[in-house]
Amino acid sequence: MPGYYIHLASSSEESRKNRSFVYGLEAPDLLKKYYKDNGLEWTKEKYKQIKTPDMPDFSCFEARIQEKESILNNAGMHYGVSSNPDISHFWNTLSLIEKQNSFYIGYLWHLLTDLMIYKYLNIEEKLNNSATNNEKNTNLEELQKLHSDWDKINTKVRTTYRDVILTPEVIELNIVKFISDTHTYYVDWNIIKSVTDYLRTYNPLIQNIDIIIENIMNMITTKQNDASLNKKIYK
């Protein structure tokens, strides 16, 4: 799945100056990681420590953080699985005031980034094709290749987007790794860069979010290709 570095890079520099937005951007992965490693009570206390005045109370996530993510429903921190989050369910369950909250806007941006990157990379189909064509390879071997791909992409992101700096809470996790090898099996850097550059053209904190959602969903639905993305970015 796209990691912390990619999510930060896919946000405009102006939006990243807002700490609540950044926490929202990290929340689906960060809180899930906290809960997985340390349990509910520890996560609740940690959330209190990092909470800004704009962020909602932990009780808003207490049930969802314990739910297992699944392709069959919109449960869990990604409102489904990270490769196909239910954007409509997340956004439409928020109040008008919450939709103007920088934390929730950051959370939305995380889900939109996941959705867009996965749709363009088409990783699941590549994994299925690999399993069909390479009977000797196990699913674990292919998932390890995919994991290494993301570590290689981290190196590309760090080199390309020098304005992006990992936050203290992510550094503390010590899970963002870097591999210098440029060969990837499943993750196409050109697609990552095109999607990232496109998303960076928005500042969701000051622009109409509903229009942004509509634009992104239309692009995904019509399956606009990498060249079309670049035309939108560099027009």
ABEGO torsion letter per residue (X at the ends): XBBAAAAAAABBAAAAABAAAAAAAAAAAAAAAAAAAAEAAAAAAAAAAABBAABBBAAAAAAAAABBBBAABABEAAGEBAABBBAAAAAAABBAAAAABAAAAAAAAAAAAAAAAAAAAGAAAAAAAAAAABAABBAAAAAAAAAAAAAAAAAAAAAABAABBBBAAAAAAGABBBBABABBAABBAAAAAAAAAAAAABBAAABBAAAAAAAAAAAAAAGBBAAAAAAAAAX
